[in-house]
Every structure is written in C-alpha cells, then in structure tokens.
Amino acid sequence: MSWKYKLKDLAKSINGKLIGDESAEFTGVSIDTRTLQKGDVFFALPGTKVDGHQFVEQALNKGAVAVVVTRGDIVPSIHVNNTLLALQKFARWHRSNVKCQIFAITGSCGKTTTKELISAVLSQKYKVVTNKGNFNNELGCPLSILQIDEDTEWGVIEMGAGKRGDIAELCYIAYPDESVITTIAPAHLEGLGSIEGVAEEKSNIAKCLPPWGYFYVNTDNIYCLDIAKKIIANKIYYGNKGDVRLKSYRKISPVSMEVEIEPVGKLLLPLCSPSILSNFLLAIAVSLKHKIPVDDHVLTEAYYRAGRIKTYSIGQFTIIDDTYNANPVSMKSALEYLELTTPQGYRCAVLGDMLELGDDSDKFHYLLGKQAGECGVDFLFIYGNHSQAIEKGAKEGGVRLINVCDSHEEIAEKIVETIPPQSRILVKGSRGMTMEKVIQNLKNKVMNT
C-alpha cells in the first residue's frame, strides 16, 4: 500500500503558498522528470549544473499533480523559499504520520555493508524499506523516508556526515528508534576538524534516541564506548567483548571463514578482514534483540549484495576493486583483505590519496605506506599529492618495489610491464581520485596486447 495525501496537506507541512486545487491528491514525490511517475509532486531543486525549475512544465506534462517551486507563475504549484528544505519538512511530517520504526546507521566506514546486513536480518520478520545505494545525505535521507508507507514496519536509513550538524539534521527528519555508529575514525576531517569532531558529530545519532530506544555499541572503538556512557537510551554491546562477542575466526577456504561468536556458536561467513567482522556482529546483535533466528546464509547474501569490494580477473591478474572511497580505517581493512586472500603469489596495491584529512594528511598517508609493508605488499603503485608520504612509510615498512605515478594510465602501463602473472592487485583511493580509471586503462592495455 502506498501513501496518499492532498495538496493542502503538503502546503501546510512545508509552509508553502498553494496555487491550484487544494483537494487534489498525490501519491509520491520526484526530483527528476526522467523517473517521475503519474501522481507525483515534483520538487524543483537547484543544482550545480541544472536547475529543476527548467523542468516544471515537463513534469506537469508527464503527470505531476503539482510542482514545488521558489519562483514562476505555473499552476498548479506550491511556492516556498527553499525547495530542498521543503522536501525535508515534508519527509519529517510524513515520518510523524507512519507507525514504522527507524534504524539509523552512521560511521566513518562500513555504513552501506551494515545497512544491507541489518535490512536482511529485519526482512526475515518485518516489511523493511531502506536507502537505495548511498542515498545518505540531506537529499537522499528524506527521499528514503518518503518511500515508507502504511505497511512498512522498519526503515533502515544510512546517514552520512561531512560537516557539523549533518547527523542532527537527518535525525530530526528520521526520528530513529534504534541506531548504531559502526566506527569512529579519521574521515572528513576538513569539515569536522578532528577525530574528536567526528565523534561529536556522529554522537547525535545516539543522543537523538528516545529513552525506550536502543543504541548498539561497538566495544572495539573507544569513542563509541564514550558516547554510550552519555546517553539515556538502552544499550546493546558487541565486539571483542559485550553481549555479542567474537571468540575466534579461521579461514577455511579461499572465500569463507568459520567464526565463533558468543552466544550463537559457529557460523560460516564470507572471507573478510577482521574489521568487517564487526558488521556481522552488529547484525547478529540486531537478530537477537528482535528474536530473529541467526542465519549465516542470509548474512552472506547480504554481504555480497552490498558489493563494496569486487573481485574479478583481467587477463592473468586478479583485481580487488575497492575504488568506491577511502579513509585510514577502510584502507587498513582493504590491505588486510589483500593479505588474507593472497597466501601465495604476489600482492600488489594501487593506492590513491585519502582526501579530506586536513592538517594530518601526511601523517595518515605515511602510516598507510607502513601498513602496506606490514600486510606484505610486494609491489606498490602510488598516485596523488601525498605520494611522498606513502612512499616514505612503505620504504620503512619493507615494500619491495614502489612506483610513484603521475596518471592512471601510467599505473596501468607499469603494472603490465612489471607485475608477474597471477598477482592479486588491490585498487583503492578516495572517490575524488577516480581510481576506477586505473582498472579501465588496465583492461584496455591487456585487451590490446
């Protein structure tokens, strides 16, 4: 069942001026005329390249019931001062009209994988709505909330933060009942100032919980533990100690590991780095809280569905494609995964800069180079403004061969020239480094040789 409102409800909820039939009903919202459905209201959002106001007539011609705008005399329309703020207000109002509960997720890394795991767990018992992709910002969050209807029992909402106030703003819209901070680590330091600033911002996802709510606490992160001490909501602890505790793990095949977890026993899970196991512990904690049987098949399918790390072959090379994004914690996790999955043969890492780390950028890149050596990387290719810092750390860490490169194409050329066949190659960097171009260049060179 979908929801249905009248235009007068929308106008009132966003403090807008309605020009048109106030009794007209609508059943959805759209910000893109390419995907607009008949019965939607179109919100004309400003953009860096195009302005939604250019498409209001097209929206009405495609069946929009009305448009929300800041200017113009088109009818039917609702006029507001800020269309993005109007969308957020409407999402908040809609949230107050539905009975479902919200599970909110934030953290310096692991958010999307965690979202998939928790959604899969809850879906065994409830009707669940979740963010699509990484729709986790001031626009994606309200659009996700507006996917919730009267039949929805749980919404699983990922929340990202790049500056102060982001999480509080999203929590005001979503009003979560349960929440988690996957981890707190150096990320978005240019917007949040320091790791303490990151912790303060992320803490809002716990502070916003009602007294009857639940906060899931990662006991392996000191910042998460500190936040837990300061909130009134109920707490469930997971990690190397707590209510759900990792006892042991061992690799049993190239793609799987046996993990013993208290209080559920042994499970067969996908082969992953130790830091990723924390996300599985959280999902198990959610299962136990909601009296849902722990099913390792469900967890495994959800992990692969998240698809953050993709492994495939290009010629005689095996590529570990983790190009989506990077910060110090996710880089360490990726290098551990390379080490874990390459017991024999050569380990190669192609690393781009980690962006938005502020004044400590060189320090974090130096430590990244050392971690590459500690994880047994044989061949290292570096790209970006902090290459010298990575190179210095890698030399101290014992990496055998280090190449500092000026372009994605140069990296691909040197891989073909220097890396032995059957090597495993990790490719990772911040989104702005577009490290996927290395893989595309490598494909082109392998195909043409």
N, C-alpha and C positions, 0 to 999 in steps of 0.2 A: 504494500500500500504506500502510495506517495502522499506527501502533504499537499494541502490546498489552502491558499489564503486569498483575501480580497485586496485590491489595490489600496483601499483605505487603511487596512492593517499595516501594509508596508509603509505608506506615507507617515502614519503615526509613529511607527517604530523607529524611523530614521529622521524624524522631524523635517520632512520634506513637504513641498507645496505640490499638490496633485492637480494636474490639468487633464481632465478626462472623467470617465465613468468610475466612480469610487467603488461600485459593486462588482466590477469586472474581476474575475478570478484568475489566478495564475498558479502554476504547479512546479516551478523551478526558476533558477537564475542562470544567466550566461554572461560571460565577459568576452566571448569570441563568437562572431557570427558564423564562423565555419562549423561550429559544433552546436549552435543554438537549436533548440527544439521548439516546436509549436507549443505555445502555452507558457514559455519562459518570460521573465522580465530581464531586459538587457541593461547591464550597468556599464556606462561609457567611462572606462578608466583611462586616465592619461598614461602615456608610456614614453620611453626614451626615443623610440623610433616612430611609432604611430600613436594617434590619439583616438580612443574609442568613439569620440563624438563624430568622427568621419564616417562611422558605420551605423548611425542610428536609423537612417531611412532603410538601409539594407536589413537591419534587424526587424523592423516592423513589417517589411515586405515578406520576410521569412516566417512570420507568425508570432513575433513577440507581442505580448499583451500590452506592454508599455516599455518605456526607456527611462532610466535614471540618469540625469544629466546635471551639469552645472550651468549650462547656457543654451540658448536657442529657443525657438517657439514651436517645436514639433509637438504634436498631440497624437496619442496620449503620452504624458510624461510626468515624472516627479522631479522637481528641482531641489537640489541640495548644494551646500557649499563645497563638499568633498565627497566624490563618489566612492573612493576606497573606504573612507570612514563610514559612509552609509552602508556599504556591504558588510562591514564588521558589526555595525549596530544591528542590522537585520539578523545576522547569524547569531548574535548574542540573544536577541529577542526570541528567535526560533528555538535556541537551546533551552530557554526557560519554558517553552511550550511542549517539549517532548519529555518522556519519562525515562529515557535510556540513561545509563551511566557512562562516564567517560574515563578512560585510562590514558593518561598523558605521559609522554616519553620525551626526555631530553638527555643531553650528554655530549661530551666532546667527540665521541665516536661510538659506532655501534647502534645508532638510533634506528636505522632502517631495518637491519637484521633483527633487532629486538622487536620492532613493530610487527614484522612478519611472524615471528615466533609466538608472540602474545596473541595476535589475531588468530593464528591457527589453533592455539590452545582453547581460547574462549569460543571459537566457532564450533567446537565439538558439542557445546551445550547451549549456546545462545546465537541469536542473529546479530552479526557484527558488521559494522561499517568502519573502514579505515582510510587514511590518506592514500591517494594514488601516488606512486613514485615517491618523490621527496617534496611533496606539497606541504611544506612545514613552516612557511613564513606568514607574514601579516596578510597575505592574499590566499595562500593555499589552505591555511587553517580554517578561515571562515567558509571557504568553498567546501571543505571536507565536512564541516559541521552541517552544512545545508544539504548534504547527501543523506543525513539521518532522517528517518520517517517515523511514523507512529508505531511501526512494528519492530524497530531497532531496539535491541536490548543493551548493546555495548558499542561505544565508539572508541576506537583505538587511534589516538591522534599524536603524531610526531611533531615536536616543536623545536625549531632551530633558533639560535641567538647569535647575532653578530655585533650587537651594541646593547648598551644599558637600556632596560625597560622592555626588551622584546618579549621575554618569557611572561612577565606580569601582564602585558597586553594580551597575549594569546590565552593565558589562563582566565583572564576576565571574560573573554569570548566563550571559552570552552567549559569553564567551571568544572574541573575534573573531580572525580570521586576517589580515584587511585592514581598514583604516579610513581615514576622512577627517574633517577639520574643514573644513566649507565656507567659513566665515569666522569671525573673532572680532571682535565689535563690542559697543557698549553695549546690553545686554539683561539683564533680570533682575538689575539692579544692587542692588536691595533685598535679594535673597537672597545675592548673590555679592560685594557690596561695591564693586567697581571693575572696570574692564575688565581689569586685571591679575588680579583674582579670577576673572573669566570665563575668561581664558586658562589659569589654573592648573587650574580645574575641567575644562575641555574637554580639556586635555592628557592626561588619564587614558586617553582613547580611543587615544592613541598609545603611552603608557607601558605599557599592558597587552599590547601585541603581543609574540608570541614572536620570537626572533632571526630566524627564517625568514619572518616576516610582512612585510607591505608597508603603508607609510603614504604616502598621496597628499598632496602638499604644495602648497597654494595659494601660489604665489610672489608674489602681489599683496598678501598680508597678512603684515605683519612679525611678528605673534605666531605664525602658523603656521610661518614660517621659523625662528623661535627655538626652537619646540618640536622641530622636525625635527633640530636640532643636538644635542639632548639624549637621543635615543632610540637603541636598538640595532637596531631593525628596518630593513629595506631601505626606500629612499625613491624615489618617482617624483614628479617636479616638473611642475606645469602652471601656465599663466597667461601673462603677457606675456613671460615667459622660462621656460626649463625644457625638459623632454623633450617636452611637448606645448605649443606656443606659438601664441598668437593673433597673426597678422600683420596682418590688416585685416578690415574689415567694411563693408558698404554696404547701405542699404535699396534694394530693387529692386521692391517692391510694397507696398500697404497692410498686407499680412500676412506678408511674408517678407523675408529678407535673405541676401545672399551673404557667406559668411565664409571667409576663407582661413586655414588652420591648418597649421602645420608639425608633423609630417611628412606629413599626409594630403592636403593640397591644398584645393581649394574645395568647400564644401558649401552646400546651400540649407537654411536653418533658419528657424524662425518668428521674426517680428519681435519683438525683446525689448530690454530695456535692457542696456547693456554689462556690468553686474554679473551678470546672469543668464547671459551667455555663459560665465562661469567654470564653471557647472554642466555645460554642454555639453563644455567642455574636459576636465573630470574624466571624464565618461562616455567620451570618446574615449580618454583615458589608460587606462581600465579595458579598453576594447576591445583596444587594442594589447598590454597586458600579457597578456591571455588569448587572444591570437591570434584575435580575432573580427573579421570584416570591419566597417569603419565604414559604417553605413547611415543616411543623413540622414532617410530615411522613418521608420525605427524611432525615431530620436531625436525627430522631430517629433510622431509619435503619442504618445510617452511624455510629452512636454512638455504637450500638450493634455489628456492623461489626468490629469495632476497637477492641472490646473484651478484653480490658486490665483487667477489673475486671470481673471475672466469679463467678456466684453463683450457687451452687448445693448442694445436700444432700448426706451425708454419714451416714447411719443408721438414728439415731434420731437427728443428728447435721446438721445445715445449715452452709456450708463453703462459706466464701467470699475469693476467691482465687485471691490475688493480688501479686503473688510471682515474677512477672517479674523483678522488680527492685525497688529501694527506695532511696529517699533523704528526707531532712526535710519537704519540701513542699508536696511531694506526700504522705508521712506518715501522715501528718496532714489531708490531704484530705481523705485518707482511713479511719482514725479514725472518721472523721465527717460523712462519709458514713455509718459506722457501727452504730453510734449513731442515724442517721436519719432513718435507715431501721430496727432498733430494738426498737420500742417504748415500747414493753413489752418483758418479758423474760430476760435471762442473756446475757450480752455482754462479749465475750471472745476475747482477742487479743494475737496472737502468733507473736512476733516481733524479727527479726534478726537484726544484725548490719547494719548500713548505712555506706558503705565503701567510701574511698577517700575524707574524710572530713578534713584531715590534722590535724593541732595542736588544732583545736577547736572541735575535735570529741566528747570528753567527755561532753562538754557543750551542743552540739546538742542532744546527747543521753539523757542527764538529762532533757532537755526540752521536748523530746519525751515522757519520763515517765510521766511528769506533764500533757502533753496533753492527755495521756491515761486516767488519772483521770478526767480531765475536760470533756472528752467525755463520761464519765460514764461507763468505762470498769470495770466489776466486777472481772474478772479472767484474769491475765496477765502471759504469759509464755515468758521468755526471753532467747535468745541464742546468744552467741558471746563474743568477747573480751571486749565489752563496757556494759556488763550486769549490772555491779555495778552502773554505772552512770544512766542507765534507772531505775534500782530498786530504787535508791535514789529519783529520780523525781517522780516515781509512788507512793511511800510511802507518799511524801508530797502532791501529788495530790489526795490521798484518795482511791486508788485502794484497793479492799477488800482482794484479795488473789494474791500473787506474787510468781511465781516459776522460779528460775534460773536453767536452764538445760544445760547439757553438750553435748547433742546429739539430733538429730532429733527424734530418736527412743524414747528417754526418754520423750520428749514432748508429743508424741503420747500416751505413756503409762499413763502419768499423766492426760491427757485430758480424757481418758476413765475412769480413777479412780475417778476424782474429779468433772468433769463438768456435771451439770444436763442435762437431755434430753431436746430437743427443744432449746438449746442455739445456738446463732449465733457466728461463730468463724472466725475472720479475721486472715489471714496468710500473712505476708509481710516481706520483707527484701531485701537487695541488691542482685544482680544477683549472686555474689560470695558466698553468704550464702546458696544457693540452698534450699530455704525454701519449695519448692515443695516436697521435701523428707519427710517433716512432714506429708503432706497430704497423700502421698503414704503409709507411715507407719501406719497412722490412718486408711486408707482403709483396710489394711491387718489385723489390730487388730479387727476392727469392724466385718469384714467378718468371722473371726475365733472365735468369741465369741457367 
